[in-house]
Amino acid sequence: MKLDVNLCCGCGGCAAVCPFDAITMETAVNGFQYPKVDMTKCTNCGLCEKACNFKVFTPTEQDPTCYAVRHADDAEWQTSRSGGIFMAVCRYVIDRDGVVFGCTLDENFRAVHTYAETYEDCKKFKGSKYVQSDLDNCFAQCEHFLRQRRWVLFSGTGCQVHGLLGFLRAKKLPTDTLITMDLVCHGVPSPGVWQAYLDAFQQQEGKRVTAVDFRDKETNGWAAHVEKYVMDDETTIQTKAWTTVFYRHIMFRESCHHCPYTTPQRESDFTIADYWGIGKNAPEFDDNKGCSLVLVHSDKAAQIFEAVIPYIRYTQTNLATSMQPQLRRPIWKGWDSNLFWARFAKNPQKAVRMWFYPSWGTRLLWKAEKTAKNLLKKLK
């Protein structure tokens, strides 16, 4: 298997499908995982290439049906990051003795994929995690449950969901009891950068973090993007340090800038997102409390959507006026991305302090950059 880092999303499908355990996922200096092949074990069977969806994906021909959705239960909706459609589909799966896969933060605040078999346990998947998650063993676990003929809901980024589909195709495993739900993804930051930032943040504050909310909807509203950290002395700190660098597009995986899944025509069953632009598409949902954009791709998804209607409030909307930037094209790369990665490779803590706690001169430069971009938009 030849590895092109520009076209490796790190889903691990190649490692999971290898029958000889010749491929392992190893962490690079940038904090992302990449496959490494042990050629003494490799038989050139080609299964790893067959499982790699990222290189061969082509958009489907049919446009999805587009909805604005909010959970009918206020408690579910208010504690969800947007409108709570995910929890409604979780209910459908759990009621059928199914299994739900999603992303959560572990005790060390690492983003990890795991599964839940009760509705209450599914709540750990709520909330956005602005860092790439570890999929260790998840594809094999999905295979196990599907072979038991259990319903499985797998949620993740576009590359993770399509990586699972590529893995299952290479395994020639039926997917009639699989429900896939991917996200409109802005890009995945490095787990290594996240851990380095968290260490620097705790050192800066002189306290230990006990809870993280990447977007504090309860205090600041849905439209705001402010992080909340609960500390070991029970104080709460709100900041936009991680958010600011996230939107500079400098700590994303290289494949994010070449992502083929930035299209509304996907192979997943559902695509969900924050419904930015809800004011013009469904103004009755425009109250800064959160609304889900839901794209229904498959006949299976359409049937499930009908089944969860008792749990949601919804209205059909226009796809053409709901096209967010990452439904059109991959995310652009920040001008200082290469500089950041070079500095991070030499000294992670120093690089984190330079970008996440910038000097007044750097902040002034960023402000000028933002002003210039806004001016260019107006001129266009």
N, C-alpha and C positions, 0 to 999 in steps of 0.2 A: 504494500500500500504506500503510495506516494502522498506525503502530507504537504498541503499548501496552507499555511497559516491564515491566509486571507480568506480561505474557503472552509475553515474548520470552526464550527460554532461550539464545539466542546460538549455536544449532547451525549457522547459516549456510546452511541449506537454500534459503532464498529467494534469497540471492546466487548460490549455485551453480547454481540452475535457470534464472536469468534469461538469455535468449538474446541480450540486447542489452548485457550488462555494465552495467546501469543501477544495480545495487545493490552496494555495497561494505560490508565489515565494519570499523567504526571503533571505536577504544578510547575509552571515556568517562572522565570524571574519576575514577570509582570503580574503574577498571582492567578492567572488563568490556567485551566487544565487542557492538555493536549495529549493525543494518543502517542504511545511509544511502542514500536513493534520489536519483539524479540525474534530475530530472523532464524534463530536455532529451533524455534517452535513453529514458525510459519510454514504452511504447506502450499501457499498461493491458491487457496480454494476460491478466493474472490468474494466470499460472503461479506467481508467488511466493505468492499466497494458497492455491493448491492444494497447494503443497509444505509449508505450515505445519501440521504435525501437532499442535502443542501446543494450538491453539485448538479442534480438532475431535475429539481423541482421546476415545473412550469405551471402557471396559473390555469385554473379551470375555466371553461368557457361561459358558465352560467353566473349571472350576478346573484348575490345573496339577497334575501329579504331583510329589510332594515327596520329595527324597532327602537323606540325609547322605552326603557323599562325601569320600574321601581318596585321593590318588594312591598307587598301589602301590609306586612307586619312592621310597624314603625321601629321596633327595637332592632330588628334585623337590618333594616335599611339604614338607620342612623349609625350602626356600628360597622357597616360595610364601607369600603373605600368610595364606591360610587353609588349604584342603585340596588345592589344586592341580588342580581340575577343568579350569581354563582350559588348562593345558598338555596335558592328555589330548585335548581337542578340537583344540588346535593340531596335535598329532601326526596326528590324523585328516585334517586339511586339508592339511598339508604332504605327507603320504604320497600325496595325490592331485594333486600339483603345484599346490596352491592358494596363496592369499595370506592373511596374517593382519594385521588392523589392530588397533592398540592404543595405549595411552598410555605414553610414556616421558619422562624428563627429558633435555633437550638439554644441551650443554656449558655453558650459562648457567643451568641448573636451571629452565628454563621447561618447563611441562607441555605436550607437543605430541603430537598423533596422527600416526602414521606407519605404514608397513607392513613386513612381513618375509616373505621367501620361503624361508627355511631354518628348521629347528627350533631351531638354536642361536641364530639372530637373534631368535626369538620370546621368548627369555629376558629381553630388555631390557624387556618389558612386565610382568614380575613386580613385585609390590609395589604397595601403595596409594599414590596421589598425591593428597594432600588439597588440591587446587587445580583450578580448571576448566582443561581442556586446550584448546589451539588446534587447530581442525579444518581449518585452511587447506588447500584443494584435495583433502581426503580423499574427499569425496563424488564428485567428478569422477574420482578415481583408482579408486574402487570401481566406478563405471559402466564405466570402461575395461576392468577385469579381467572384469566380468560379461559384457560384450559379447564378450569372448574365450572365453566359456563356461568360465572357470576357477572353481573353488570359492573363495569368499571368506568368511572369518570376520571379522565386525566386532564388536568389544567396546567398550563405553563406558557412560556413564550412560543412564538411561531416556530422557531428552530427546534425547541424541545418537543413540541407536539408532533411536528413533521418528522423529527428524528425517531420518535416512537413508532410512527406509521411505517417508516423505512425499515426499522428493525423487525416489525411484525410481518412485513411483506417478505423480507429475506427469510424469515422463519416459516413462511407460508401458513400463517395462523389466521383463522377467520376472525373478523372484527365486528360481527353483528351485535355483540353485547358491549362493545366499547363506545363510549361517548368522549369526544375530544373537544376541549374548549381552550382556544389560545387567545392571547392578548394582542392588542395593538401596542407594540413595544417600541419605546423610544431608543432603546439600546441597553446593553447590560454592562454595568461597571464591574471592575475587577474585585473579586473577593479579597485578594491580597491588599489592595488599596483600602478597602473598607476596614480590614483588621488594623492596618497601620493608622488609619484615621481615628478609629475607636480608641486605640492606645494613646494617641496624641491628645485626643479630646479628654480622656480621663486624667492624663497627666496635667493638662492645662487647668482642669477644674479641681484637681486634687481630691477627686471622689471617684467611686466606682459606679458604673452604669448598671442598673438592675432591670430596666425595660426601655424599649425603643419603639417609637412610632414615627415612621418615615414621613407621614403626612397627617398632621393633627387636625382632622376634620371637625372634631367636637368643639375645640376652642376657636379655631380660625376660619371655619367654614370650608366647604368643598373646594372652592376655586383657589384658595390659598395653598401654598406648598411650603409648609413650615414643619421642621422636625421637632419631636418632643422626646426628651430623655429624662427618665426617672432615675434619680441617684440613690446611693445607699443610705443617705441621711433623710430620704423621703422628700427632698426638694425636687422641683421640676425645672428643667432648662429647655428653653425653646431657641432654636437657631436655624439659619439657612445655609450653614457652611457647606454641608454635603450637597444640598440642593443646588447651590450656586455653581459648584464645580461640575455637578451632573449636567447642568445645562450648558457648560462650556464644551461638552462632547470630547473631552481629552482622555477619559479613563475607560472608554468602551473597548470591548473586544474588537479586533480588526475586522472580523467577519461582519460586524454590525454595519459597517460602511459599505458592504457589498450584499446586504441581506436580500434574498429573493422573495421573502414572504411579505414584503411591503406592498401588498395588493389586497383588495377585497375578495378576490377570487382564490380561495384557499381550499385545501383538502380536508381541513378540520370540519367538525359538525357545527360548532359555534365559534364566533370571534366576538370578544367583548372589550369594552374600553370605557373610560370616562367619556360622557357625551358632551364634548366641547362643541359649542354652537347650538346647544339645546334651545336657546332663546328664539332662534329663527325657525327651528324645526318643530318644537313642541313647547311653546311658551308656558303652558300650564305646569310643566315640570321645572321651570327656571326659578328656583328659590334658594340657590347656593347651598342646598342640602344634599346634592348628589343625584345623579341619574346615569344609568348604564346605557351605552350604545351596544346593541346586540345585532349581530349579523348571523342569519340562519342560512347555512349553506346546503345541508343535505335533507333528504326526505325524512331520515331518522330524527334529525334535529327539529324539523317542523312538527312531527308527531309529539316529541317531548315538550316542545314549546306549548302546544295545545294542552298537554297534560298538566303543565305547571301554572296555567292561567289562574286557577283559584288562589295561588300564592302571590300573584303580582298585579300591578297596575301597568298598563302599557298602551302605546299607540304606534301604529305603523308610520314610518317617516320615509323621506326621500333619500336614497343612497347618494345621489349626485351632490346634494347639499350637506352630506354628512362625512365627506371624504377628508379625514384628518391627514396631515402631512405624511405620517408613516403608513398610510394606506396608499400612498402614491409613489414614494421613493425611499431609499435608505437614508439614514441620518448622515448629515455632513460631518466631516472631521474637523475638530477645532484646530486653529492655526498653530497653537502651542502644544499640540498632542505629542509630537515626536520629542520635543524638548522635555516635556513632563516625563515621558517614559525613560528617556536617557538619564535624567536625574534620579528617577525612582529606582532604576537598576543599580545605581551607584550607592544611594543612601535613601531608603524608603522614608524614614522618619523626617529627614531634612526636606525631601521633596514634598511630603504632605504638609509640613509647616509652611513652606513657601507658597503653596497654592491654596491651602485651606485657611491659613492665617496670613493673608498677604499684607505687604507693607502698604503705606498710603500711596506710594508711587504706582504700585501695581494696581491698586484699586482705581486710581485715577485713569490708568491706561485702559482698564476694563470698561470704565464708564464711557470713555471716548469711543471705544470700539462699539459699544451698544448704541451710542448716539449715531454713529456712522451707519450702522446696520439699519436702524429705524429710518434714517434719511433715505437710504437706498431703496427701502421698501416703498416709501412714499413716492419716490421718483419713478419707480416701476409702475 
